[in-house]
Amino acid sequence: MKNLRICFAGTPAFAAAHLLALLKAGHHVVAVYTQPDRPAGRGKKLQASPVKKIALENMLPVFQPSSLRPLQETESLASLNCDLMVVVAYGLLLPKAILDVPRLGCLNVHASLLPRWRGAAPIERALLAGDKVSGVTIMQMDEGLDTGAMLNKESVKISATDNRLNLEERLQIAGQAALIRTLGDLEKYQSEATVQNDEDSNYAAKLEKSEAFIDWRLSASEIDRQIRAGIGRNPAYTVLNDQRLRILKGTVSVESYNAKPGQIVESEKSHFTVSCGSGALDIQRVQLPGKSPATVKDISNSRPELFSRDVAFDHRQPK
């Protein structure tokens, strides 16, 4: 159904990829909604969202309201005479008045196999929970939080080494394919939509800064998942000599040690090993305060004492 007049709403790079997929597939995107420009970088200059950049490159009208609740926003959307709105990680609530404007409603591309994870951080929550599979759901939006009827799903396996960045990349590819496939026979998919079972749902809240702090009393596998879930957005960290040390890559050790949680029990050129509540974790990549990410091997060449045996990380979370 490439003759549909589509409005697109999204903000980050994940959403921009879906906008590109629509354009490359020949769909008629009449306007783009994205969040207002935000200050970013050291200079705190206003930066356009990835979605806005794609829209401008393709000479598409861009709307950036701070809220869609005012009546004038409903009237503005209605004036575009769109058949459908496609929403991907937009970041603003769509009130009922907006949902009711497009003739065919609003579709959402959600990075979870609904109803497993509803909310803003389904990728991180899936990793933290140790899920073996994730995916993308194309959903007919309603007034609830990711509660609408499901039109299409695409599964993506989660490996033991996946982190937020590479899992998001695979979900992005799956979402693009599922969206284009759904729009190709939208009437059929809408007529066969499946209602979600609310009892199977979990709330995927955004990760709080406090959740990035490593409690070494947890198991090695739990901390490994915490590290992988934080890559790229909320890096896991610990405290060494009253300074934050980001832990960027680790693997569950095959060895076990009789030591206090948080104590370094082995120190090699390529990694150091930390005792956990159960098991131990081999750490290969870190980030020192004010420095770029680096391998333990590179740091050990200049500061061999930093990760020596019997050094212990602080259990107290910084204020």
SULGI-V715644 format. One record per backbone hydrogen bond with DSSP energy under -0.5 kcal/mol. CO is the residue of the C=O (numbers start at 1). NH is the residue of the N-H. If there is no record, write none. Layout:
CO:NH ; CO:NH
//
This chain:
1:4 ; 4:6 ; 4:28 ; 5:83 ; 5:84 ; 6:30 ; 6:31 ; 7:86 ; 8:33 ; 9:88 ; 11:51 ; 12:16 ; 13:17 ; 14:18 ; 15:19 ; 16:20 ; 17:21 ; 18:22 ; 19:23 ; 20:24 ; 21:25 ; 22:27 ; 23:26 ; 27:29 ; 28:6 ; 28:30 ; 31:8 ; 32:63 ; 33:10 ; 38:47 ; 40:45 ; 41:44 ; 45:40 ; 47:38 ; 49:53 ; 50:54 ; 51:55 ; 52:56 ; 53:57 ; 54:58 ; 55:60 ; 56:59 ; 61:32 ; 63:34 ; 70:73 ; 70:74 ; 71:75 ; 72:76 ; 73:77 ; 74:78 ; 75:79 ; 76:80 ; 77:80 ; 77:82 ; 78:81 ; 82:103 ; 83:104 ; 84:7 ; 85:87 ; 85:107 ; 86:9 ; 87:109 ; 88:11 ; 89:11 ; 89:12 ; 93:95 ; 95:98 ; 95:99 ; 96:100 ; 98:101 ; 98:102 ; 102:105 ; 105:85 ; 106:141 ; 107:87 ; 108:110 ; 108:139 ; 110:112 ; 110:137 ; 112:114 ; 113:116 ; 115:202 ; 116:202 ; 118:204 ; 121:125 ; 122:126 ; 123:127 ; 124:128 ; 125:129 ; 126:130 ; 126:131 ; 127:130 ; 132:158 ; 134:156 ; 136:154 ; 137:110 ; 137:139 ; 138:151 ; 138:152 ; 139:108 ; 139:141 ; 144:146 ; 149:140 ; 150:194 ; 152:138 ; 154:136 ; 156:134 ; 157:159 ; 159:162 ; 163:167 ; 164:168 ; 165:169 ; 166:170 ; 167:171 ; 168:172 ; 169:173 ; 170:174 ; 171:175 ; 172:176 ; 173:177 ; 174:178 ; 175:179 ; 176:180 ; 177:181 ; 178:182 ; 179:183 ; 180:184 ; 181:185 ; 182:185 ; 183:186 ; 185:189 ; 186:190 ; 187:191 ; 188:192 ; 190:193 ; 194:150 ; 196:198 ; 197:200 ; 198:201 ; 202:118 ; 202:204 ; 203:205 ; 204:121 ; 208:211 ; 209:212 ; 210:213 ; 212:237 ; 213:215 ; 214:216 ; 215:218 ; 216:277 ; 218:277 ; 218:278 ; 219:223 ; 220:224 ; 221:225 ; 222:226 ; 223:227 ; 224:228 ; 225:229 ; 226:230 ; 227:231 ; 228:164 ; 230:233 ; 230:234 ; 236:247 ; 237:214 ; 238:245 ; 239:314 ; 240:243 ; 243:240 ; 245:238 ; 246:248 ; 246:287 ; 249:284 ; 249:285 ; 251:282 ; 257:259 ; 260:263 ; 262:313 ; 263:265 ; 263:275 ; 264:310 ; 266:273 ; 271:268 ; 272:283 ; 273:265 ; 273:266 ; 274:281 ; 275:262 ; 278:220 ; 279:276 ; 280:253 ; 281:274 ; 281:283 ; 282:251 ; 282:284 ; 283:272 ; 284:296 ; 285:248 ; 285:249 ; 286:294 ; 287:246 ; 288:291 ; 294:286 ; 295:299 ; 296:300 ; 297:301 ; 298:302 ; 299:302 ; 299:303 ; 303:306 ; 305:308 ; 308:311 ; 311:264 ; 314:239
//
